[in-house]
Amino acid sequence: MDQGEKRFRNFVLMIGDEVIHEMQDDLFKTDSDLKDSLKDPTVISLIKIAVVKTMVNLQTKRAYTTTFMTNLVGNQTKEDLK
């Protein structure tokens, strides 16, 4: 695995973890049965698989262009945010 593939794999794994964390935070604020489901390792794994599949599909379709990424996450740098 080359450095680019390793970076992409880590990026996808990070996004999966962030999606789970955001969902858990959102559900923590509500009284929902989904809260208990998000504690189940199987459900967490399924969500991560969905995230990975989406990210890989976008990569396969070469969607990660500068325009796409700028529209997705913006073009501010860390210095701009200070």
TIMI-2910 file (N, C-alpha, C, CB; in pm, 1 decimal, decimal comma, always signed):
<rs>
+----------+----------+----------+----------+----------+----------+----------+----------+----------+----------+----------+----------+------+
!      n_x !      n_y !      n_z !     ca_x !     ca_y !     ca_z !      c_x !      c_y !      c_z !     cb_x !     cb_y !     cb_z ! resn !
+----------+----------+----------+----------+----------+----------+----------+----------+----------+----------+----------+----------+------+
!    +85,6 !   -117,2 !     +0,0 !     +0,0 !     +0,0 !     +0,0 !    +90,5 !   +123,9 !     +0,0 !    -97,5 !     -0,4 !   +123,6 !  Met !
!    +66,4 !   +213,5 !    -95,7 !   +149,8 !   +333,5 !   -101,2 !    +98,1 !   +438,9 !     -2,9 !   +153,2 !   +390,7 !   -244,9 !  Asp !
!   +171,1 !   +547,1 !     +9,2 !   +138,5 !   +651,1 !   +107,1 !     +1,6 !   +713,9 !    +80,6 !   +246,0 !   +759,4 !   +106,0 !  Gln !
!    -32,2 !   +736,1 !    -46,4 !   -162,2 !   +794,5 !    -80,4 !   -277,0 !   +704,1 !    -40,9 !   -169,5 !   +823,9 !   -228,6 !  Gly !
!   -261,6 !   +573,8 !    -66,8 !   -365,6 !   +478,4 !    -28,6 !   -381,1 !   +472,0 !   +122,7 !   -333,7 !   +339,4 !    -84,0 !  Glu !
!   -269,9 !   +476,9 !   +192,3 !   -273,5 !   +472,9 !   +339,0 !   -343,7 !   +597,7 !   +394,3 !   -129,6 !   +461,9 !   +396,8 !  Lys !
!   -311,3 !   +714,2 !   +337,3 !   -376,4 !   +838,5 !   +380,0 !   -526,2 !   +833,2 !   +354,2 !   -315,1 !   +959,0 !   +307,6 !  Arg !
!   -564,4 !   +783,4 !   +235,1 !   -706,8 !   +775,4 !   +202,0 !   -778,1 !   +680,3 !   +296,9 !   -726,4 !   +729,9 !    +56,3 !  Phe !
!   -716,9 !   +564,5 !   +325,2 !   -778,0 !   +468,1 !   +417,1 !   -798,2 !   +531,8 !   +554,8 !   -690,2 !   +340,7 !   +428,9 !  Arg !
!   -696,9 !   +600,3 !   +604,3 !   -708,2 !   +664,7 !   +735,2 !   -813,3 !   +774,7 !   +734,1 !   -573,4 !   +722,1 !   +777,8 !  Asn !
!   -822,8 !   +848,4 !   +622,1 !   -922,8 !   +953,8 !   +608,3 !  -1063,5 !   +894,5 !   +616,1 !   -903,5 !  +1029,8 !   +475,2 !  Phe !
!  -1085,9 !   +784,7 !   +544,9 !  -1216,7 !   +719,6 !   +545,0 !  -1250,6 !   +667,5 !   +684,3 !  -1219,8 !   +604,6 !   +443,0 !  Val !
!  -1154,4 !   +606,4 !   +750,9 !  -1178,5 !   +557,0 !   +887,0 !  -1210,4 !   +671,7 !   +982,4 !  -1056,6 !   +478,9 !   +937,9 !  Leu !
!  -1141,2 !   +784,2 !   +966,2 !  -1166,2 !   +900,7 !  +1050,7 !  -1307,9 !   +953,2 !  +1027,1 !  -1061,9 !  +1011,8 !  +1022,8 !  Met !
!  -1350,2 !   +960,3 !   +901,0 !  -1485,1 !  +1007,8 !   +869,8 !  -1589,0 !   +914,7 !   +933,8 !  -1506,5 !  +1016,0 !   +715,5 !  Ile !
!  -1567,0 !   +783,5 !   +924,8 !  -1659,1 !   +688,2 !   +987,3 !  -1671,4 !   +711,4 !  +1136,1 !  -1613,8 !   +546,2 !   +961,7 !  Gly !
!  -1558,5 !   +732,1 !  +1203,0 !  -1561,0 !   +758,1 !  +1347,1 !  -1633,4 !   +888,9 !  +1378,1 !  -1418,1 !   +762,5 !  +1403,1 !  Asp !
!  -1611,1 !   +990,8 !  +1295,6 !  -1676,1 !  +1120,0 !  +1319,0 !  -1826,7 !  +1110,8 !  +1298,3 !  -1617,2 !  +1226,7 !  +1226,5 !  Glu !
!  -1870,7 !  +1034,9 !  +1199,2 !  -2014,1 !  +1017,4 !  +1175,9 !  -2078,6 !   +951,9 !  +1297,5 !  -2039,5 !   +932,4 !  +1048,7 !  Val !
!  -2016,7 !   +846,0 !  +1348,1 !  -2070,3 !   +777,3 !  +1466,9 !  -2075,5 !   +873,3 !  +1585,3 !  -1984,0 !   +652,9 !  +1502,5 !  Ile !
!  -1968,2 !   +946,5 !  +1607,3 !  -1961,9 !  +1039,5 !  +1720,3 !  -2070,2 !  +1147,2 !  +1708,8 !  -1822,6 !  +1104,9 !  +1728,1 !  His !
!  -2086,4 !  +1203,6 !  +1589,2 !  -2188,8 !  +1307,2 !  +1569,1 !  -2329,0 !  +1252,0 !  +1592,9 !  -2178,9 !  +1365,2 !  +1427,3 !  Glu !
!  -2353,5 !  +1131,4 !  +1544,2 !  -2484,6 !  +1070,3 !  +1564,7 !  -2509,8 !  +1046,1 !  +1713,2 !  -2495,6 !   +938,4 !  +1486,6 !  Met !
!  -2408,2 !   +997,5 !  +1784,5 !  -2424,2 !   +973,8 !  +1927,8 !  -2448,0 !  +1104,6 !  +2002,1 !  -2301,0 !   +902,6 !  +1984,5 !  Gln !
!  -2377,0 !  +1211,5 !  +1964,0 !  -2398,3 !  +1342,1 !  +2026,5 !  -2539,4 !  +1393,6 !  +2001,4 !  -2296,4 !  +1442,9 !  +1974,7 !  Asp !
!  -2585,7 !  +1381,0 !  +1876,6 !  -2720,3 !  +1427,8 !  +1842,5 !  -2826,8 !  +1349,8 !  +1917,9 !  -2744,3 !  +1416,3 !  +1692,2 !  Asp !
!  -2809,9 !  +1219,6 !  +1928,9 !  -2909,1 !  +1137,1 !  +1997,0 !  -2903,6 !  +1153,5 !  +2148,1 !  -2889,2 !   +991,9 !  +1961,0 !  Leu !
!  -2788,4 !  +1193,0 !  +2201,3 !  -2774,8 !  +1214,3 !  +2345,0 !  -2869,4 !  +1325,6 !  +2390,9 !  -2628,5 !  +1249,1 !  +2381,2 !  Phe !
!  -2892,9 !  +1422,6 !  +2300,6 !  -2976,9 !  +1538,0 !  +2333,9 !  -3125,3 !  +1505,2 !  +2326,7 !  -2945,9 !  +1653,6 !  +2240,9 !  Lys !
!  -3159,1 !  +1390,2 !  +2271,4 !  -3299,8 !  +1353,4 !  +2256,7 !  -3328,7 !  +1227,5 !  +2337,0 !  -3336,0 !  +1332,2 !  +2108,1 !  Thr !
!  -3454,8 !  +1203,8 !  +2359,0 !  -3497,2 !  +1080,8 !  +2426,3 !  -3543,5 !   +985,7 !  +2316,9 !  -3612,1 !  +1107,6 !  +2533,3 !  Asp !
!  -3454,0 !   +897,4 !  +2275,3 !  -3483,1 !   +816,0 !  +2158,9 !  -3436,3 !   +671,5 !  +2179,3 !  -3417,4 !   +876,2 !  +2035,0 !  Ser !
!  -3508,1 !   +580,0 !  +2117,5 !  -3467,1 !   +439,8 !  +2120,0 !  -3340,2 !   +418,9 !  +2037,9 !  -3579,8 !   +349,9 !  +2067,1 !  Asp !
!  -3314,2 !   +510,7 !  +1945,4 !  -3194,4 !   +498,7 !  +1863,1 !  -3067,1 !   +509,8 !  +1946,0 !  -3194,8 !   +604,8 !  +1755,0 !  Leu !
!  -3077,3 !   +578,2 !  +2059,2 !  -2961,9 !   +593,2 !  +2148,1 !  -2904,2 !   +458,0 !  +2186,1 !  -3001,0 !   +670,4 !  +2274,1 !  Lys !
!  -2990,5 !   +366,1 !  +2222,7 !  -2945,6 !   +232,3 !  +2261,3 !  -2888,8 !   +156,7 !  +2142,0 !  -3060,8 !   +153,3 !  +2323,2 !  Asp !
!  -2947,6 !   +177,1 !  +2025,8 !  -2897,8 !   +109,0 !  +1905,5 !  -2755,8 !   +150,8 !  +1872,5 !  -2988,6 !   +137,7 !  +1786,4 !  Ser !
!  -2723,2 !   +277,4 !  +1896,1 !  -2589,3 !   +325,0 !  +1864,0 !  -2483,8 !   +278,1 !  +1963,5 !  -2589,1 !   +474,7 !  +1857,7 !  Leu !
!  -2524,2 !   +205,7 !  +2064,0 !  -2427,7 !   +143,9 !  +2155,4 !  -2392,9 !     +2,7 !  +2109,7 !  -2483,4 !   +141,0 !  +2298,8 !  Lys !
!  -2471,5 !    -49,9 !  +2017,1 !  -2452,2 !   -185,5 !  +1966,6 !  -2336,3 !   -187,4 !  +1865,4 !  -2583,4 !   -238,7 !  +1901,1 !  Asp !
!  -2232,4 !   -267,1 !  +1891,7 !  -2116,9 !   -271,3 !  +1800,5 !  -2153,3 !   -310,0 !  +1657,2 !  -2014,6 !   -368,5 !  +1853,0 !  Pro !
!  -2257,3 !   -391,5 !  +1641,0 !  -2299,2 !   -431,6 !  +1506,6 !  -2353,9 !   -312,1 !  +1429,7 !  -2404,9 !   -542,9 !  +1513,8 !  Thr !
!  -2434,7 !   -230,9 !  +1495,0 !  -2490,7 !   -112,1 !  +1430,4 !  -2378,8 !    -14,2 !  +1396,3 !  -2596,1 !    -44,2 !  +1521,7 !  Val !
!  -2285,9 !     +4,0 !  +1487,4 !  -2172,0 !    +93,4 !  +1462,1 !  -2093,3 !    +44,8 !  +1341,3 !  -2079,7 !   +101,8 !  +1586,4 !  Ile !
!  -2069,5 !    -84,2 !  +1334,1 !  -1995,7 !   -140,0 !  +1220,2 !  -2071,2 !   -119,8 !  +1090,0 !  -1968,9 !   -288,8 !  +1241,7 !  Ser !
!  -2202,6 !   -139,3 !  +1091,1 !  -2282,5 !   -120,6 !   +969,7 !  -2279,3 !    +24,7 !   +921,4 !  -2427,2 !   -163,7 !   +994,9 !  Leu !
!  -2284,4 !   +117,8 !  +1014,1 !  -2277,4 !   +259,1 !   +976,8 !  -2140,8 !   +290,2 !   +915,8 !  -2304,0 !   +349,7 !  +1099,8 !  Ile !
!  -2036,1 !   +238,0 !   +977,8 !  -1901,7 !   +261,5 !   +924,2 !  -1885,5 !   +200,5 !   +785,7 !  -1796,1 !   +204,3 !  +1018,7 !  Lys !
!  -1944,3 !    +82,5 !   +764,1 !  -1938,3 !    +20,0 !   +631,8 !  -2008,8 !   +107,6 !   +528,8 !  -2001,8 !   -120,9 !   +635,1 !  Ile !
!  -2122,8 !   +164,2 !   +566,5 !  -2195,7 !   +252,8 !   +474,5 !  -2111,6 !   +376,4 !   +440,2 !  -2331,0 !   +296,0 !   +536,7 !  Ala !
!  -2044,3 !   +431,7 !   +540,0 !  -1958,4 !   +548,0 !   +515,7 !  -1843,5 !   +510,2 !   +423,1 !  -1903,6 !   +604,4 !   +648,7 !  Val !
!  -1778,4 !   +398,4 !   +451,3 !  -1665,7 !   +354,1 !   +368,4 !  -1712,5 !   +329,0 !   +225,7 !  -1601,0 !   +226,2 !   +427,0 !  Val !
!  -1824,5 !   +261,9 !   +209,0 !  -1876,5 !   +232,0 !    +75,1 !  -1905,3 !   +361,0 !     -1,2 !  -2004,4 !   +146,0 !    +84,3 !  Lys !
!  -1964,0 !   +458,4 !    +65,1 !  -1991,6 !   +587,4 !     +1,1 !  -1862,8 !   +656,2 !    -40,2 !  -2071,7 !   +678,1 !    +95,0 !  Thr !
!  -1765,3 !   +658,8 !    +50,4 !  -1637,5 !   +724,6 !    +19,5 !  -1566,3 !   +654,8 !    -96,6 !  -1546,2 !   +726,0 !   +144,1 !  Met !
!  -1566,8 !   +523,0 !    -98,2 !  -1501,5 !   +447,7 !   -205,4 !  -1574,4 !   +470,5 !   -337,4 !  -1497,1 !   +296,9 !   -171,5 !  Val !
!  -1707,6 !   +473,5 !   -333,9 !  -1783,2 !   +500,5 !   -456,3 !  -1748,5 !   +637,8 !   -512,3 !  -1933,9 !   +491,1 !   -429,5 !  Asn !
!  -1736,8 !   +735,7 !   -425,7 !  -1698,3 !   +869,1 !   -471,6 !  -1557,8 !   +867,5 !   -531,3 !  -1705,5 !   +969,8 !   -355,9 !  Leu !
!  -1467,3 !   +793,6 !   -468,8 !  -1330,2 !   +783,2 !   -520,1 !  -1329,9 !   +715,1 !   -657,2 !  -1240,6 !   +704,7 !   -420,8 !  Gln !
!  -1407,9 !   +608,5 !   -670,6 !  -1415,5 !   +534,9 !   -796,7 !  -1467,8 !   +624,2 !   -909,1 !  -1505,2 !   +411,4 !   -781,1 !  Thr !
!  -1561,0 !   +710,9 !   -875,3 !  -1619,3 !   +800,9 !   -975,3 !  -1536,9 !   +928,8 !   -991,6 !  -1762,9 !   +836,4 !   -936,5 !  Lys !
!  -1420,7 !   +930,8 !   -925,9 !  -1330,1 !  +1045,5 !   -932,4 !  -1399,5 !  +1177,2 !   -893,0 !  -1272,4 !  +1057,5 !  -1073,3 !  Arg !
!  -1479,3 !  +1167,7 !   -788,9 !  -1555,1 !  +1284,1 !   -742,5 !  -1470,7 !  +1378,5 !   -658,3 !  -1675,4 !  +1239,2 !   -662,8 !  Ala !
!  -1354,3 !  +1331,2 !   -613,5 !  -1273,3 !  +1413,8 !   -524,4 !  -1189,4 !  +1513,2 !   -602,6 !  -1183,5 !  +1326,4 !   -438,0 !  Tyr !
!  -1256,5 !  +1600,7 !   -674,8 !  -1187,3 !  +1707,2 !   -746,1 !  -1177,2 !  +1827,7 !   -653,3 !  -1261,3 !  +1744,2 !   -879,1 !  Thr !
!  -1095,4 !  +1921,5 !   -691,4 !  -1080,6 !  +2042,1 !   -610,0 !  -1214,1 !  +2113,0 !   -594,7 !   -977,1 !  +2136,8 !   -672,1 !  Thr !
!  -1290,6 !  +2123,2 !   -702,0 !  -1421,0 !  +2189,6 !   -696,2 !  -1515,7 !  +2116,2 !   -601,5 !  -1483,0 !  +2198,3 !   -836,4 !  Thr !
!  -1521,1 !  +1984,8 !   -613,2 !  -1608,6 !  +1905,8 !   -526,8 !  -1569,7 !  +1923,1 !   -380,7 !  -1603,3 !  +1757,5 !   -565,7 !  Phe !
!  -1442,3 !  +1909,9 !   -351,0 !  -1396,6 !  +1919,6 !   -212,1 !  -1418,0 !  +2059,9 !   -156,6 !  -1248,7 !  +1881,2 !   -201,8 !  Met !
!  -1395,9 !  +2162,2 !   -237,8 !  -1418,5 !  +2299,8 !   -192,8 !  -1565,6 !  +2320,7 !   -161,2 !  -1371,6 !  +2401,2 !   -299,5 !  Thr !
!  -1652,9 !  +2270,4 !   -246,8 !  -1796,5 !  +2282,2 !   -220,8 !  -1837,4 !  +2202,0 !    -97,6 !  -1876,6 !  +2235,5 !   -342,4 !  Asn !
!  -1771,1 !  +2090,8 !    -75,1 !  -1805,0 !  +2003,6 !    +36,8 !  -1757,5 !  +2060,5 !   +170,1 !  -1745,0 !  +1866,0 !    +15,4 !  Leu !
!  -1631,8 !  +2101,5 !   +176,9 !  -1574,2 !  +2141,8 !   +305,8 !  -1528,9 !  +2287,3 !   +311,5 !  -1458,0 !  +2054,1 !   +337,7 !  Val !
!  -1539,9 !  +2358,9 !   +202,5 !  -1496,3 !  +2497,9 !   +200,9 !  -1349,7 !  +2508,4 !   +165,8 !  -1522,4 !  +2563,5 !   +335,0 !  Gly !
!  -1302,7 !  +2630,0 !   +154,0 !  -1162,9 !  +2647,9 !   +115,4 !  -1083,2 !  +2729,1 !   +216,9 !  -1155,5 !  +2714,7 !    -19,1 !  Asn !
!  -1133,9 !  +2738,3 !   +339,1 !  -1060,7 !  +2808,7 !   +442,7 !   -947,9 !  +2721,0 !   +496,1 !  -1154,9 !  +2850,7 !   +556,3 !  Gln !
!   -838,9 !  +2784,6 !   +532,4 !   -728,1 !  +2713,5 !   +594,4 !   -736,2 !  +2734,6 !   +744,5 !   -591,0 !  +2761,5 !   +538,2 !  Thr !
!   -651,3 !  +2662,9 !   +816,4 !   -647,1 !  +2679,8 !   +962,3 !   -611,4 !  +2823,0 !   +998,2 !   -545,8 !  +2582,5 !  +1025,8 !  Lys !
!   -525,3 !  +2884,6 !   +918,8 !   -486,7 !  +3022,7 !   +946,8 !   -604,0 !  +3118,3 !   +928,5 !   -371,1 !  +3064,5 !   +856,8 !  Glu !
!   -691,2 !  +3091,0 !   +829,2 !   -808,1 !  +3175,5 !   +805,7 !   -904,4 !  +3169,8 !   +923,7 !   -879,8 !  +3133,0 !   +677,4 !  Asp !
!   -908,9 !  +3055,7 !   +992,5 !  -1004,6 !  +3037,7 !  +1101,1 !   -958,0 !  +3101,3 !  +1231,3 !  -1030,2 !  +2891,0 !  +1123,1 !  Leu !
!   -831,6 !  +3136,9 !  +1240,2 !   -779,9 !  +3197,5 !  +1364,8 !   -825,6 !  +3339,1 !  +1383,1 !   -629,6 !  +3194,1 !  +1367,0 !  Lys !
+----------+----------+----------+----------+----------+----------+----------+----------+----------+----------+----------+----------+------+
</rs>
